[in-house]
Amino acid sequence: MDIQFCGNGTRENPSRGTCDAYRVSGITSIDDLTGAYRKLADTHPGFKPLFSLDDLSQARYTSGHVRNNLGMDDASEQDIIGLPPECFEKGEYIGYPTTKAEFAICFRNFTNLVAATSFEEACAHGLTLDEQALEEWVGYQENPVSLLDQPLSALLVPVQQSFQALAAFPNGYFVCDLDPAKNHAVARHFAEAHGYELMGVGASYIGFIRAEPPDIALAERVAQDFCALYNTGDDHLQARVRAVTQAISGRRHLWLRYVE
């Protein structure tokens, strides 16, 4: 596995230059991925790493659109006072973030956007997993590295909670997707209710890790919330809970699909 520091100025940076990033390649196991996450977290106290997962180019594309549509990068005249010279051209603010100094603006906008959205609202959005999608999800649970579009980008996001890191790389652009507020609500719920720490986001999935694998009782509770998120009908609920419990038991990672 190779981890290289890239700073915040590369064109591929998913945060639009508001956070430093690392380039991570050669991941061959989930232990490699979680090890890289822990290494970056330990090396950079005060920051939460946020890795790209599946289809980075598509995730960057949709993230850019959703940031624009929801005004996540909007800055007032008061906001731009004190920003560094590189944020201006001929005395005028460029109009979009390009520096780490602007992350505070983006984070405030994101925090205001997501504040009122609950996990129950995310469930009510109406996502479903048909049998083919469930089979895909089980495959990624069993072979987690197969989800990853390497090399990965690993952002260093200056936040206290892992779910807040979505401010740097928000996603959920299409109307059928969970939007950034609902993705945040899901990530916060799985952190606070089940001890899963958000570690990544891609074009279709968000990813979590736990310090230890869930025991059977916890795995069943996670499976119940999984089924609530994907609106599993009563006729299939017991079988789906069993399948999901089996797929997450003994594993520290969890993938959740946020697109239809």
Secondary structure as GFF3:
##gff-version 3
##sequence-region A 1 260
A	DSSP	beta_strand	2	7	.	.	.	ID=ss1
A	DSSP	beta_strand	20	25	.	.	.	ID=ss2
A	DSSP	alpha_helix	30	43	.	.	.	ID=ss3
A	DSSP	beta_strand	48	52	.	.	.	ID=ss4
A	DSSP	alpha_helix	56	70	.	.	.	ID=ss5
A	DSSP	alpha_helix	77	80	.	.	.	ID=ss6
A	DSSP	three_ten_helix	85	87	.	.	.	ID=ss7
A	DSSP	beta_strand	88	89	.	.	.	ID=ss8
A	DSSP	beta_strand	92	93	.	.	.	ID=ss9
A	DSSP	three_ten_helix	100	102	.	.	.	ID=ss10
A	DSSP	alpha_helix	103	114	.	.	.	ID=ss11
A	DSSP	alpha_helix	119	124	.	.	.	ID=ss12
A	DSSP	alpha_helix	131	142	.	.	.	ID=ss13
A	DSSP	three_ten_helix	144	147	.	.	.	ID=ss14
A	DSSP	beta_strand	152	157	.	.	.	ID=ss15
A	DSSP	three_ten_helix	162	167	.	.	.	ID=ss16
A	DSSP	alpha_helix	180	194	.	.	.	ID=ss17
A	DSSP	beta_strand	197	201	.	.	.	ID=ss18
A	DSSP	beta_strand	205	209	.	.	.	ID=ss19
A	DSSP	alpha_helix	216	229	.	.	.	ID=ss20
A	DSSP	alpha_helix	234	248	.	.	.	ID=ss21
A	DSSP	beta_strand	253	257	.	.	.	ID=ss22
###
